[in-house]
Amino acid sequence: MKGSQIKLLILNVEVNTQRLSVSELKNGIYLLRIIENGKEIASEKITVQH
């Protein structure tokens, strides 16, 4: 995936646990930002390959 563009995913947390299903995402590199109460509490780069 060299030269791939990084896509942005934002997950708003309203409960203690959230699950992210990547089955509908296309292959690629994503930056996952986890938002709680309007503030970013974590970010992680993930790679999706099916």
N, CA, C and O atoms as a CHARMM CRD file, in Angstrom:
* protein
*
  200
    1    1 MET  N      0.81800  -1.18900   0.00000 PROA 1      0.00000
    2    1 MET  CA     0.00000   0.00000   0.00000 PROA 1      0.00000
    3    1 MET  C      0.86400   1.25500   0.00000 PROA 1      0.00000
    4    1 MET  O      0.43300   2.31700   0.45100 PROA 1      0.00000
    5    2 LYS  N      2.04100   1.13000  -0.49100 PROA 2      0.00000
    6    2 LYS  CA     2.93500   2.27700  -0.54700 PROA 2      0.00000
    7    2 LYS  C      2.31600   3.36900  -1.40400 PROA 2      0.00000
    8    2 LYS  O      1.79500   3.09700  -2.48600 PROA 2      0.00000
    9    3 GLY  N      2.37300   4.59500  -0.92300 PROA 3      0.00000
   10    3 GLY  CA     1.81600   5.71800  -1.65600 PROA 3      0.00000
   11    3 GLY  C      0.31700   5.88800  -1.48900 PROA 3      0.00000
   12    3 GLY  O     -0.28900   6.73900  -2.14000 PROA 3      0.00000
   13    4 SER  N     -0.28900   5.08300  -0.61700 PROA 4      0.00000
   14    4 SER  CA    -1.73300   5.18900  -0.38900 PROA 4      0.00000
   15    4 SER  C     -2.06200   6.44400   0.39700 PROA 4      0.00000
   16    4 SER  O     -1.26800   6.91400   1.21100 PROA 4      0.00000
   17    5 GLN  N     -3.23900   6.97300   0.13900 PROA 5      0.00000
   18    5 GLN  CA    -3.71900   8.12400   0.89100 PROA 5      0.00000
   19    5 GLN  C     -4.36200   7.63000   2.18400 PROA 5      0.00000
   20    5 GLN  O     -5.10900   6.65200   2.17400 PROA 5      0.00000
   21    6 ILE  N     -4.07400   8.30200   3.28900 PROA 6      0.00000
   22    6 ILE  CA    -4.66400   7.93700   4.57500 PROA 6      0.00000
   23    6 ILE  C     -6.06000   8.54000   4.66400 PROA 6      0.00000
   24    6 ILE  O     -6.25400   9.73200   4.42400 PROA 6      0.00000
   25    7 LYS  N     -7.02900   7.69800   5.01200 PROA 7      0.00000
   26    7 LYS  CA    -8.41700   8.13000   5.15200 PROA 7      0.00000
   27    7 LYS  C     -8.69700   8.38100   6.63100 PROA 7      0.00000
   28    7 LYS  O     -8.03900   7.79200   7.48900 PROA 7      0.00000
   29    8 LEU  N     -9.64600   9.23200   6.93900 PROA 8      0.00000
   30    8 LEU  CA    -9.95700   9.59800   8.31800 PROA 8      0.00000
   31    8 LEU  C    -11.26000   8.95900   8.76300 PROA 8      0.00000
   32    8 LEU  O    -12.28100   9.07100   8.08500 PROA 8      0.00000
   33    9 LEU  N    -11.22000   8.28500   9.91500 PROA 9      0.00000
   34    9 LEU  CA   -12.42000   7.74300  10.55600 PROA 9      0.00000
   35    9 LEU  C    -12.56100   8.42500  11.90300 PROA 9      0.00000
   36    9 LEU  O    -11.58000   8.55000  12.63600 PROA 9      0.00000
   37   10 ILE  N    -13.74900   8.86200  12.23800 PROA 10     0.00000
   38   10 ILE  CA   -13.98700   9.48000  13.54000 PROA 10     0.00000
   39   10 ILE  C    -15.05500   8.66500  14.25700 PROA 10     0.00000
   40   10 ILE  O    -16.14100   8.43900  13.72200 PROA 10     0.00000
   41   11 LEU  N    -14.73900   8.22900  15.46900 PROA 11     0.00000
   42   11 LEU  CA   -15.66500   7.44100  16.27700 PROA 11     0.00000
   43   11 LEU  C    -16.03200   8.26000  17.50500 PROA 11     0.00000
   44   11 LEU  O    -15.18000   8.54400  18.34600 PROA 11     0.00000
   45   12 ASN  N    -17.29900   8.63700  17.60500 PROA 12     0.00000
   46   12 ASN  CA   -17.77700   9.37700  18.77800 PROA 12     0.00000
   47   12 ASN  C    -18.21000   8.38200  19.84400 PROA 12     0.00000
   48   12 ASN  O    -19.06000   7.52700  19.59500 PROA 12     0.00000
   49   13 VAL  N    -17.62900   8.49500  21.02100 PROA 13     0.00000
   50   13 VAL  CA   -17.89100   7.55800  22.10500 PROA 13     0.00000
   51   13 VAL  C    -18.96000   8.13500  23.02300 PROA 13     0.00000
   52   13 VAL  O    -18.78300   9.21300  23.59000 PROA 13     0.00000
   53   14 GLU  N    -20.06300   7.41800  23.16800 PROA 14     0.00000
   54   14 GLU  CA   -21.12300   7.85200  24.07800 PROA 14     0.00000
   55   14 GLU  C    -21.32200   6.85500  25.20900 PROA 14     0.00000
   56   14 GLU  O    -22.01400   7.14400  26.18600 PROA 14     0.00000
   57   15 VAL  N    -20.71900   5.69300  25.07600 PROA 15     0.00000
   58   15 VAL  CA   -20.75900   4.68200  26.13300 PROA 15     0.00000
   59   15 VAL  C    -19.33200   4.19100  26.35100 PROA 15     0.00000
   60   15 VAL  O    -18.42100   4.58800  25.62500 PROA 15     0.00000
   61   16 ASN  N    -19.13600   3.34100  27.33500 PROA 16     0.00000
   62   16 ASN  CA   -17.78500   2.91400  27.68300 PROA 16     0.00000
   63   16 ASN  C    -17.09900   2.09000  26.60100 PROA 16     0.00000
   64   16 ASN  O    -15.87500   2.14300  26.47400 PROA 16     0.00000
   65   17 THR  N    -17.85100   1.33900  25.82800 PROA 17     0.00000
   66   17 THR  CA   -17.22900   0.50500  24.80100 PROA 17     0.00000
   67   17 THR  C    -17.88100   0.75600  23.45600 PROA 17     0.00000
   68   17 THR  O    -19.09900   0.91200  23.36200 PROA 17     0.00000
   69   18 GLN  N    -17.08300   0.79200  22.44500 PROA 18     0.00000
   70   18 GLN  CA   -17.54500   0.90500  21.06000 PROA 18     0.00000
   71   18 GLN  C    -16.80400  -0.14400  20.25200 PROA 18     0.00000
   72   18 GLN  O    -15.64800  -0.45600  20.53800 PROA 18     0.00000
   73   19 ARG  N    -17.46100  -0.68300  19.25400 PROA 19     0.00000
   74   19 ARG  CA   -16.82100  -1.63300  18.35300 PROA 19     0.00000
   75   19 ARG  C    -16.87000  -1.06600  16.94800 PROA 19     0.00000
   76   19 ARG  O    -17.88500  -0.51700  16.51900 PROA 19     0.00000
   77   20 LEU  N    -15.78100  -1.20400  16.25100 PROA 20     0.00000
   78   20 LEU  CA   -15.69300  -0.71900  14.88300 PROA 20     0.00000
   79   20 LEU  C    -15.59900  -1.91800  13.95500 PROA 20     0.00000
   80   20 LEU  O    -14.66200  -2.71000  14.05500 PROA 20     0.00000
   81   21 SER  N    -16.56500  -2.05800  13.05100 PROA 21     0.00000
   82   21 SER  CA   -16.53200  -3.12400  12.06200 PROA 21     0.00000
   83   21 SER  C    -15.87700  -2.59500  10.79800 PROA 21     0.00000
   84   21 SER  O    -16.32100  -1.59600  10.23200 PROA 21     0.00000
   85   22 VAL  N    -14.82600  -3.26200  10.36000 PROA 22     0.00000
   86   22 VAL  CA   -14.12500  -2.81500   9.16000 PROA 22     0.00000
   87   22 VAL  C    -14.56700  -3.59900   7.92700 PROA 22     0.00000
   88   22 VAL  O    -13.99300  -3.43000   6.85200 PROA 22     0.00000
   89   23 SER  N    -15.57700  -4.45100   8.06900 PROA 23     0.00000
   90   23 SER  CA   -15.99400  -5.30300   6.95400 PROA 23     0.00000
   91   23 SER  C    -16.49400  -4.50500   5.75600 PROA 23     0.00000
   92   23 SER  O    -16.39900  -4.97500   4.62200 PROA 23     0.00000
   93   24 GLU  N    -17.02300  -3.30500   5.98700 PROA 24     0.00000
   94   24 GLU  CA   -17.53400  -2.49900   4.88200 PROA 24     0.00000
   95   24 GLU  C    -16.53700  -1.45100   4.39500 PROA 24     0.00000
   96   24 GLU  O    -16.82600  -0.70600   3.46000 PROA 24     0.00000
   97   25 LEU  N    -15.36500  -1.39100   5.02500 PROA 25     0.00000
   98   25 LEU  CA   -14.34200  -0.43100   4.60300 PROA 25     0.00000
   99   25 LEU  C    -13.50600  -1.02000   3.47600 PROA 25     0.00000
  100   25 LEU  O    -13.27100  -2.22700   3.43200 PROA 25     0.00000
  101   26 LYS  N    -13.06700  -0.17400   2.57900 PROA 26     0.00000
  102   26 LYS  CA   -12.16600  -0.60000   1.51700 PROA 26     0.00000
  103   26 LYS  C    -10.76800  -0.77700   2.09000 PROA 26     0.00000
  104   26 LYS  O    -10.43200  -0.20000   3.12400 PROA 26     0.00000
  105   27 ASN  N     -9.95500  -1.58200   1.41000 PROA 27     0.00000
  106   27 ASN  CA    -8.56400  -1.72700   1.81000 PROA 27     0.00000
  107   27 ASN  C     -7.89900  -0.36300   1.83800 PROA 27     0.00000
  108   27 ASN  O     -8.14900   0.47500   0.97100 PROA 27     0.00000
  109   28 GLY  N     -7.06400  -0.14500   2.81800 PROA 28     0.00000
  110   28 GLY  CA    -6.35600   1.12200   2.89800 PROA 28     0.00000
  111   28 GLY  C     -5.84900   1.39800   4.29900 PROA 28     0.00000
  112   28 GLY  O     -5.99100   0.57800   5.20700 PROA 28     0.00000
  113   29 ILE  N     -5.26500   2.55000   4.45300 PROA 29     0.00000
  114   29 ILE  CA    -4.75500   3.00600   5.74000 PROA 29     0.00000
  115   29 ILE  C     -5.69100   4.09600   6.24300 PROA 29     0.00000
  116   29 ILE  O     -6.02800   5.02500   5.50900 PROA 29     0.00000
  117   30 TYR  N     -6.10300   3.97700   7.49000 PROA 30     0.00000
  118   30 TYR  CA    -7.05200   4.90900   8.08700 PROA 30     0.00000
  119   30 TYR  C     -6.47200   5.50200   9.36400 PROA 30     0.00000
  120   30 TYR  O     -5.75500   4.82400  10.10000 PROA 30     0.00000
  121   31 LEU  N     -6.78100   6.75200   9.62300 PROA 31     0.00000
  122   31 LEU  CA    -6.48400   7.36800  10.90900 PROA 31     0.00000
  123   31 LEU  C     -7.78900   7.37400  11.69200 PROA 31     0.00000
  124   31 LEU  O     -8.74300   8.05400  11.31400 PROA 31     0.00000
  125   32 LEU  N     -7.83100   6.62000  12.77700 PROA 32     0.00000
  126   32 LEU  CA    -9.01400   6.51400  13.62100 PROA 32     0.00000
  127   32 LEU  C     -8.87900   7.51700  14.76000 PROA 32     0.00000
  128   32 LEU  O     -7.92500   7.45600  15.53600 PROA 32     0.00000
  129   33 ARG  N     -9.82500   8.43200  14.85900 PROA 33     0.00000
  130   33 ARG  CA    -9.84600   9.41100  15.95500 PROA 33     0.00000
  131   33 ARG  C    -11.03400   9.09300  16.83900 PROA 33     0.00000
  132   33 ARG  O    -12.16500   9.01700  16.36000 PROA 33     0.00000
  133   34 ILE  N    -10.78700   8.90500  18.12600 PROA 34     0.00000
  134   34 ILE  CA   -11.84800   8.60500  19.07700 PROA 34     0.00000
  135   34 ILE  C    -12.17100   9.87600  19.84600 PROA 34     0.00000
  136   34 ILE  O    -11.30900  10.46100  20.50200 PROA 34     0.00000
  137   35 ILE  N    -13.43200  10.29400  19.75300 PROA 35     0.00000
  138   35 ILE  CA   -13.89200  11.54500  20.34000 PROA 35     0.00000
  139   35 ILE  C    -14.86000  11.24200  21.48200 PROA 35     0.00000
  140   35 ILE  O    -15.79500  10.45900  21.31800 PROA 35     0.00000
  141   36 GLU  N    -14.63400  11.85900  22.63000 PROA 36     0.00000
  142   36 GLU  CA   -15.53400  11.71600  23.77200 PROA 36     0.00000
  143   36 GLU  C    -15.80600  13.10300  24.33400 PROA 36     0.00000
  144   36 GLU  O    -14.87800  13.85200  24.64100 PROA 36     0.00000
  145   37 ASN  N    -17.08600  13.44100  24.46600 PROA 37     0.00000
  146   37 ASN  CA   -17.49200  14.76200  24.96400 PROA 37     0.00000
  147   37 ASN  C    -16.83100  15.89100  24.18300 PROA 37     0.00000
  148   37 ASN  O    -16.43500  16.90300  24.76200 PROA 37     0.00000
  149   38 GLY  N    -16.71400  15.71900  22.88100 PROA 38     0.00000
  150   38 GLY  CA   -16.16300  16.76000  22.02300 PROA 38     0.00000
  151   38 GLY  C    -14.65300  16.86500  22.02600 PROA 38     0.00000
  152   38 GLY  O    -14.10400  17.74900  21.36800 PROA 38     0.00000
  153   39 LYS  N    -13.95500  15.98200  22.75200 PROA 39     0.00000
  154   39 LYS  CA   -12.49400  16.02800  22.82000 PROA 39     0.00000
  155   39 LYS  C    -11.89800  14.72500  22.31100 PROA 39     0.00000
  156   39 LYS  O    -12.41400  13.64400  22.59500 PROA 39     0.00000
  157   40 GLU  N    -10.81100  14.83200  21.55900 PROA 40     0.00000
  158   40 GLU  CA   -10.12100  13.63500  21.09000 PROA 40     0.00000
  159   40 GLU  C     -9.41500  12.98800  22.27200 PROA 40     0.00000
  160   40 GLU  O     -8.59900  13.61800  22.94400 PROA 40     0.00000
  161   41 ILE  N     -9.74300  11.71100  22.52100 PROA 41     0.00000
  162   41 ILE  CA    -9.11400  11.00900  23.63200 PROA 41     0.00000
  163   41 ILE  C     -8.07300  10.00800  23.15700 PROA 41     0.00000
  164   41 ILE  O     -7.26100   9.53200  23.95000 PROA 41     0.00000
  165   42 ALA  N     -8.09300   9.68500  21.86200 PROA 42     0.00000
  166   42 ALA  CA    -7.10800   8.75700  21.32000 PROA 42     0.00000
  167   42 ALA  C     -7.13100   8.82500  19.80600 PROA 42     0.00000
  168   42 ALA  O     -8.13400   9.20400  19.20000 PROA 42     0.00000
  169   43 SER  N     -6.02000   8.45600  19.20900 PROA 43     0.00000
  170   43 SER  CA    -5.97300   8.29300  17.75800 PROA 43     0.00000
  171   43 SER  C     -5.05400   7.12200  17.45500 PROA 43     0.00000
  172   43 SER  O     -4.10500   6.85100  18.19100 PROA 43     0.00000
  173   44 GLU  N     -5.34700   6.44400  16.37700 PROA 44     0.00000
  174   44 GLU  CA    -4.59800   5.24600  16.01600 PROA 44     0.00000
  175   44 GLU  C     -4.63200   5.09100  14.50600 PROA 44     0.00000
  176   44 GLU  O     -5.67000   5.30000  13.87900 PROA 44     0.00000
  177   45 LYS  N     -3.51200   4.72800  13.92800 PROA 45     0.00000
  178   45 LYS  CA    -3.47000   4.43500  12.49700 PROA 45     0.00000
  179   45 LYS  C     -3.74400   2.94200  12.33300 PROA 45     0.00000
  180   45 LYS  O     -3.08000   2.11100  12.95200 PROA 45     0.00000
  181   46 ILE  N     -4.72700   2.60800  11.49200 PROA 46     0.00000
  182   46 ILE  CA    -5.06200   1.20600  11.26000 PROA 46     0.00000
  183   46 ILE  C     -4.96500   0.89900   9.77000 PROA 46     0.00000
  184   46 ILE  O     -5.18600   1.76800   8.92600 PROA 46     0.00000
  185   47 THR  N     -4.63300  -0.34600   9.46600 PROA 47     0.00000
  186   47 THR  CA    -4.56100  -0.81500   8.08700 PROA 47     0.00000
  187   47 THR  C     -5.64800  -1.85900   7.88200 PROA 47     0.00000
  188   47 THR  O     -5.76900  -2.79500   8.67300 PROA 47     0.00000
  189   48 VAL  N     -6.43700  -1.70300   6.82500 PROA 48     0.00000
  190   48 VAL  CA    -7.49500  -2.65400   6.49400 PROA 48     0.00000
  191   48 VAL  C     -7.06700  -3.41000   5.24600 PROA 48     0.00000
  192   48 VAL  O     -6.79700  -2.81200   4.20500 PROA 48     0.00000
  193   49 GLN  N     -7.00800  -4.73700   5.36200 PROA 49     0.00000
  194   49 GLN  CA    -6.71800  -5.60800   4.22200 PROA 49     0.00000
  195   49 GLN  C     -7.66500  -6.79200   4.30600 PROA 49     0.00000
  196   49 GLN  O     -7.69200  -7.49800   5.31300 PROA 49     0.00000
  197   50 HSD  N     -8.43500  -7.00900   3.26000 PROA 50     0.00000
  198   50 HSD  CA    -9.39200  -8.12600   3.24500 PROA 50     0.00000
  199   50 HSD  C     -8.81600  -9.25700   2.43300 PROA 50     0.00000
  200   50 HSD  O     -9.45400 -10.30000   2.28800 PROA 50     0.00000
